[in-house]
Amino acid sequence: MYPYLRLARIMMSERAKPGLGLFDTHVMTMRCLPNDLDGFLEMNNGRILTLYDLGRFALSVRIGLWDVLKRARWGLVVAGSSVRYRSRITGFQRFELRTRLLGWDARFFYIEQGMWRGESCCNHALLRTGITQAGRLAPVADVARAMGHDGVAPALPEWVVAWAEADATRPWPPMQEGPSSP
């Protein structure tokens, strides 16, 4: 189940904090709760993605995107992601969820997120995201302008560009394979 109460608490508390710059890193301290655990008593991989979702909501509030979304009647969508899992987070462990906007290209915004315990990154994600307007992607330049960024898009890190280029070679829609014939 989606953690609506956790989301509501985060949204309320983030509104009371000072704003962040568009490319600042948002840091939120969290704790792995019992409903975050899987059968191995570690944070469930799916829950990690859900908590990343909460981190993006929190970032949107602090950089002013949330107010822009409401005013323009825009929405948020994830169009792709790549996640690395390196270290377990177990029950009741505290960790930091770090979220930052890396930049954008002609169609999408790229966000980096990670869960950290001290100097150790437990998992890390790169997300290709979009802003929706009437069920379609809103022009990236319009969104950037609404956020107060009139200049050229900042250069994306090489590893982000390489990932986007590699992902673009993936066939879509995927091939539908049926059962093998004898």
C-alpha positions as CSV (number, residue, x, y, z in Angstrom):
1,M,0.0,0.0,0.0
2,Y,1.2,3.5,-0.8
3,P,2.4,5.4,2.3
4,Y,-0.1,8.2,2.1
5,L,0.3,9.2,5.8
6,R,4.1,9.4,5.4
7,L,3.6,11.5,2.2
8,A,1.2,13.9,4.0
9,R,3.7,14.3,6.9
10,I,6.6,14.9,4.5
11,M,4.7,17.4,2.4
12,M,3.6,19.4,5.5
13,S,7.0,19.4,7.1
14,E,8.8,20.3,3.8
15,R,6.6,23.4,3.3
16,A,7.8,24.8,6.6
17,K,11.5,24.6,5.5
18,P,13.4,27.1,3.5
19,G,13.5,26.7,-0.3
20,L,16.3,25.1,-2.2
21,G,18.0,26.1,-5.4
22,L,17.0,24.2,-8.5
23,F,20.1,22.0,-8.5
24,D,20.6,21.7,-4.7
25,T,20.5,18.3,-3.1
26,H,17.5,17.6,-0.9
27,V,18.4,15.5,2.2
28,M,15.8,13.8,4.3
29,T,16.5,11.5,7.2
30,M,14.2,8.5,7.3
31,R,13.9,5.2,9.2
32,C,13.2,1.7,7.8
33,L,9.8,0.9,9.3
34,P,8.3,-2.6,9.7
35,N,6.0,-2.2,6.7
36,D,9.1,-1.4,4.6
37,L,10.5,-4.9,5.2
38,D,10.4,-8.0,3.0
39,G,10.6,-11.6,4.0
40,F,14.4,-11.3,4.7
41,L,13.8,-8.4,7.2
42,E,15.5,-5.8,4.9
43,M,13.9,-3.0,3.0
44,N,11.9,-4.3,0.1
45,N,13.2,-3.3,-3.4
46,G,9.8,-2.0,-4.4
47,R,9.6,0.0,-1.2
48,I,12.9,1.7,-2.1
49,L,11.3,2.9,-5.3
50,T,8.3,4.2,-3.3
51,L,10.5,6.0,-0.9
52,Y,12.3,7.6,-3.8
53,D,8.9,8.8,-4.9
54,L,8.5,10.5,-1.5
55,G,11.9,12.1,-2.0
56,R,10.9,13.5,-5.3
57,F,7.7,15.0,-3.8
58,A,9.8,16.6,-1.0
59,L,12.3,18.0,-3.6
60,S,9.4,19.4,-5.6
61,V,8.2,21.3,-2.6
62,R,11.6,22.8,-1.7
63,I,12.6,23.9,-5.2
64,G,9.1,25.5,-5.8
65,L,8.0,22.9,-8.5
66,W,5.0,21.8,-6.4
67,D,3.5,25.3,-6.6
68,V,4.2,25.5,-10.3
69,L,2.5,22.1,-10.9
70,K,-0.6,23.1,-9.0
71,R,-0.9,26.5,-10.7
72,A,-0.4,25.1,-14.2
73,R,-2.4,21.9,-13.5
74,W,0.6,19.8,-14.5
75,G,1.5,16.3,-13.2
76,L,4.6,14.2,-12.6
77,V,5.6,11.0,-14.4
78,V,8.6,8.7,-14.3
79,A,9.5,7.6,-17.9
80,G,12.5,5.4,-17.0
81,S,14.9,4.4,-14.2
82,S,18.0,2.5,-13.4
83,V,18.7,1.4,-9.9
84,R,21.7,-0.1,-8.2
85,Y,21.4,-1.9,-4.9
86,R,24.6,-2.3,-3.0
87,S,23.9,-2.6,0.8
88,R,21.0,-3.7,2.8
89,I,18.8,-1.4,5.0
90,T,17.3,-3.4,7.8
91,G,14.5,-2.8,10.2
92,F,14.6,0.5,12.2
93,Q,17.9,1.6,10.6
94,R,18.1,5.3,9.9
95,F,19.3,6.5,6.5
96,E,19.4,9.7,4.4
97,L,17.4,9.9,1.2
98,R,19.3,12.3,-1.1
99,T,17.5,13.7,-4.2
100,R,18.7,16.2,-6.8
101,L,17.9,17.4,-10.2
102,L,20.8,16.8,-12.6
103,G,19.4,18.6,-15.6
104,W,17.3,18.0,-18.7
105,D,17.4,17.3,-22.4
106,A,14.9,18.1,-25.1
107,R,12.2,15.9,-23.6
108,F,13.0,14.8,-20.0
109,F,14.3,15.8,-16.6
110,Y,16.9,13.6,-15.0
111,I,17.0,13.1,-11.2
112,E,19.5,11.3,-9.1
113,Q,18.5,9.7,-5.8
114,G,20.3,7.6,-3.2
115,M,19.9,6.2,0.2
116,W,22.9,6.6,2.4
117,R,24.0,5.4,5.8
118,G,26.9,7.6,6.8
119,E,29.4,7.5,3.9
120,S,28.0,4.3,2.5
121,C,25.6,4.5,-0.4
122,C,23.1,1.6,0.0
123,N,21.3,2.1,-3.3
124,H,21.3,4.7,-6.1
125,A,18.9,5.6,-8.9
126,L,18.8,7.6,-12.0
127,L,15.3,8.6,-13.1
128,R,14.1,10.1,-16.4
129,T,11.0,12.1,-15.5
130,G,8.6,14.3,-17.2
131,I,5.9,16.9,-16.4
132,T,2.5,16.1,-17.9
133,Q,0.0,18.5,-19.3
134,A,-3.4,17.2,-20.4
135,G,-2.1,13.6,-20.6
136,R,1.0,14.5,-22.6
137,L,4.5,15.6,-21.8
138,A,4.7,19.4,-21.2
139,P,7.6,21.1,-23.2
140,V,10.7,21.0,-21.0
141,A,11.6,24.6,-21.9
142,D,8.2,25.7,-20.6
143,V,8.6,23.9,-17.3
144,A,12.2,25.2,-16.9
145,R,10.9,28.8,-17.6
146,A,8.1,28.4,-15.1
147,M,10.8,27.4,-12.6
148,G,12.7,30.6,-13.3
149,H,15.4,29.1,-15.5
150,D,15.5,31.0,-18.8
151,G,18.9,30.0,-19.9
152,V,20.3,27.0,-21.7
153,A,19.8,23.6,-20.1
154,P,22.8,22.7,-17.9
155,A,25.1,20.0,-19.4
156,L,24.1,16.5,-18.2
157,P,26.9,14.3,-16.7
158,E,28.4,11.9,-19.3
159,W,27.1,8.9,-17.5
160,V,23.5,10.2,-17.7
161,V,23.9,11.0,-21.4
162,A,25.3,7.5,-22.0
163,W,22.5,5.9,-20.1
164,A,19.8,7.8,-22.0
165,E,21.5,7.0,-25.3
166,A,21.7,3.3,-24.4
167,D,18.1,3.2,-23.2
168,A,17.0,4.8,-26.5
169,T,18.3,1.7,-28.4
170,R,15.9,-0.6,-26.4
171,P,12.9,-1.6,-28.6
172,W,9.6,-0.2,-27.7
173,P,7.1,-1.6,-27.5
174,P,8.9,-4.8,-26.3
175,M,8.5,-7.9,-28.4
176,Q,5.7,-10.1,-27.3
177,E,7.0,-13.7,-27.4
178,G,4.6,-16.6,-27.1
179,P,5.3,-20.1,-25.9
180,S,8.0,-22.0,-27.8
181,S,6.9,-24.3,-30.6
182,P,8.2,-27.9,-30.7
